[in-house]
Amino acid sequence: MTNSYELNTTSGVIKITDLSDDMLKGIQSYMTYGFMPFGQEVNGAKYGYVVKCGDDEIPCLKQQPADYPKETAIKILNIHQMLILKTYCKLAHQNLDMLYFATPYLRQKHDNLFEPGVAHFIFPSENHPSTNGLSVYDWKLGDGATDLFMNFVDEFKSNFTESFNIPYIGVDIRTRSQLGSILSSFMLYKTTIVYLGTNIQDNDPRFEMLAKNGIKKVVHAPALPMEITREQLKDAKP
């Protein structure tokens, strides 16, 4: 039985539900090395999203801005989190057959500077059609991944104006271990927004943002990034 409750925000009510068995199986099928259920909670988490299996890591696209002092970098990290959510709200209505996990990351550089970027972990369906003919990243991320990334970025950048803009200096393929710290925040599974954090608070501005943009339901699947052995793959991706 899936538990649920209502979260009240100033912009409406969001129904918070546990991760169902069917959705768990769906997420496991999309993620390269799966999504591991824990037998018991680990630091508040019930699942692990597998970023490394044996010696192999899942790749992502690193959307990299310039380097900033720590205080400014943290502000950009928080802005990225809200921009990702606004983008999810738009993509959720497109009914795309995918799992998309965009997350802010923070990487310390030299001279006390920090790189506050966005990591895009993209898992297209096996039959995702390309709509713009681009495939530059597909060889590493799967057929249709480039198309999904470009679609995401178009919606993401639609929030920028002449007075509000974050410049980016490049997009590169990276692994989880090359990113520094990442947030276990939200991912989009087809039309459903899934929250990976451990706690939900009534005054969380991220849920206010979701409600304001018409989201009525969020699945709560508290999860941590994890590494597994090849022998454990059968449990993370049955």
C-alpha positions in Angstrom: 0.0 0.0 0.0 1.3 3.4 -1.0 1.1 6.1 1.7 0.2 9.7 0.9 -0.6 13.0 2.6 -1.4 16.6 1.5 1.2 19.4 1.7 -0.4 22.8 2.0 1.4 25.7 0.2 0.3 29.3 -0.4 -0.4 28.3 -4.1 -2.4 25.2 -3.4 -2.2 21.6 -2.2 0.4 19.1 -3.4 -0.3 15.4 -2.8 2.9 13.7 -1.5 3.0 9.9 -2.1 5.5 7.1 -1.5 7.2 5.5 -4.4 5.0 2.7 -5.7 6.3 -0.7 -6.7 5.4 -0.1 -10.3 7.2 3.2 -10.5 10.2 1.7 -8.8 10.4 -0.9 -11.5 10.0 1.8 -14.1 12.8 3.9 -12.7 15.0 0.9 -12.3 14.5 0.0 -16.0 15.5 3.5 -17.1 18.6 4.1 -14.9 21.7 2.5 -16.3 22.6 0.7 -13.1 19.3 1.0 -11.4 17.7 2.3 -8.2 18.4 0.3 -5.1 15.8 -0.2 -2.3 17.3 -0.3 1.1 16.1 -2.8 3.7 16.1 -0.1 6.3 16.7 3.7 6.2 20.2 5.0 5.8 20.6 8.6 7.0 16.9 9.1 6.2 17.1 7.6 2.8 15.2 4.5 1.6 16.8 4.1 -1.8 20.2 4.6 -3.6 20.4 5.8 -7.1 23.4 4.0 -8.5 26.1 6.2 -10.0 28.8 3.5 -10.2 28.7 -0.2 -10.7 32.1 -1.9 -10.3 34.5 0.2 -12.2 31.9 1.9 -14.5 30.3 5.2 -13.7 27.2 6.7 -15.3 28.0 9.7 -17.4 26.3 13.1 -17.4 26.4 16.4 -19.2 28.1 19.1 -17.1 26.6 22.6 -17.9 29.4 24.7 -16.6 29.3 28.4 -15.6 32.3 30.6 -14.7 34.0 30.2 -11.3 32.8 32.4 -8.4 33.6 33.1 -4.8 31.8 30.7 -2.4 29.0 33.0 -1.3 28.1 33.8 -4.9 28.4 30.2 -6.0 26.0 29.0 -3.3 23.5 31.6 -4.5 23.8 30.4 -8.0 23.4 26.8 -6.8 20.1 27.7 -5.2 18.9 29.6 -8.3 19.8 26.6 -10.4 17.6 24.4 -8.2 14.6 26.6 -8.8 15.3 26.9 -12.5 15.4 23.1 -12.8 12.1 22.8 -11.1 10.5 25.4 -13.4 11.8 23.5 -16.3 10.5 20.2 -14.9 7.0 21.8 -14.6 7.1 22.6 -18.3 8.5 19.2 -19.4 6.0 17.3 -17.3 3.2 18.5 -19.6 5.1 17.2 -22.7 4.6 13.6 -21.7 8.1 12.6 -22.7 9.2 9.0 -22.4 12.3 9.5 -20.2 13.9 9.8 -16.8 15.7 13.1 -16.4 17.7 14.0 -13.4 19.2 17.5 -13.5 20.9 18.5 -10.3 23.0 21.4 -9.1 26.6 20.6 -8.3 29.3 22.6 -6.6 33.0 22.0 -7.3 35.8 23.7 -5.5 38.5 25.1 -7.8 41.7 27.0 -7.2 42.1 30.4 -5.3 39.0 29.7 -3.2 36.7 29.8 -6.2 33.8 27.4 -6.9 32.1 26.1 -10.0 28.3 26.0 -9.4 26.9 24.1 -12.4 24.1 21.8 -13.5 24.7 18.1 -14.0 22.3 16.4 -16.5 21.8 12.6 -16.0 19.6 11.7 -18.9 18.0 8.3 -19.5 15.9 8.2 -22.7 13.6 5.4 -23.5 14.9 2.8 -26.0 12.5 4.2 -28.6 12.9 7.9 -28.0 12.4 9.7 -31.4 14.8 12.5 -32.3 12.9 15.7 -33.2 15.8 17.9 -34.2 18.3 15.5 -35.7 21.0 16.2 -33.1 22.9 13.2 -31.7 26.3 14.5 -30.6 26.0 13.1 -27.0 23.9 10.0 -27.9 27.0 7.7 -28.2 27.6 8.1 -24.5 24.2 8.8 -23.0 21.8 6.8 -25.3 19.8 7.4 -28.4 17.7 10.6 -28.0 19.7 12.0 -25.1 21.0 15.0 -27.1 17.4 15.8 -28.1 16.2 15.7 -24.6 19.0 17.8 -23.3 18.4 20.5 -26.0 14.8 20.5 -25.1 15.6 20.9 -21.4 18.0 23.7 -22.1 15.6 25.6 -24.3 13.0 25.6 -21.5 15.7 26.3 -18.9 17.0 29.4 -20.7 13.5 30.7 -21.3 13.7 32.0 -17.8 16.6 34.3 -18.5 16.1 38.0 -19.4 18.4 40.9 -20.2 18.5 41.8 -16.5 18.7 38.1 -15.3 21.1 35.8 -16.9 23.8 33.2 -15.9 26.5 32.8 -18.6 27.8 29.3 -19.3 31.2 28.5 -20.7 30.6 25.0 -21.9 29.0 21.6 -21.8 31.1 18.5 -21.3 30.6 14.8 -20.6 31.6 13.9 -17.1 31.1 11.3 -14.4 29.7 11.7 -10.9 33.1 11.6 -9.3 34.2 14.6 -11.4 31.5 16.9 -10.2 32.3 17.6 -6.6 29.2 17.9 -4.4 25.7 17.3 -5.9 22.3 17.8 -4.4 19.8 14.8 -4.1 16.9 17.0 -5.1 14.4 16.3 -7.8 14.1 14.2 -10.9 11.4 13.9 -13.6 10.1 10.5 -14.5 7.9 10.9 -17.6 5.2 13.2 -16.2 5.9 12.8 -12.5 8.3 14.8 -10.4 10.1 12.7 -7.8 11.7 14.3 -4.7 14.9 12.5 -3.6 15.6 14.6 -0.5 15.0 13.1 2.9 12.7 15.7 4.5 9.8 17.8 3.3 9.0 21.0 5.2 5.8 23.0 5.0 7.6 26.2 4.1 10.0 24.8 1.5 10.1 27.3 -1.4 10.7 24.6 -3.9 7.3 23.0 -3.2 5.8 26.5 -3.3 7.3 26.8 -6.8 5.9 23.5 -7.9 2.4 24.4 -6.7 2.5 27.8 -8.3 3.4 26.1 -11.6 0.4 23.7 -11.5 2.0 20.6 -10.0 -0.6 18.7 -7.9 1.4 15.5 -7.0 5.0 14.7 -6.0 6.4 11.3 -5.3 8.8 11.1 -2.3 11.6 8.6 -2.8 14.4 9.7 -0.4 17.6 8.5 -2.0 21.4 8.9 -1.9 24.0 8.4 -4.6 25.7 5.0 -4.2 28.2 2.6 -5.7 27.5 -1.1 -6.1 29.3 -4.3 -7.1 28.4 -6.2 -10.3 26.9 -8.8 -8.0 24.5 -6.2 -6.5 23.2 -5.1 -9.9 20.4 -7.7 -9.9 19.0 -6.0 -6.8 19.3 -2.4 -8.2 18.1 -3.3 -11.7 16.1 -6.6 -11.6 
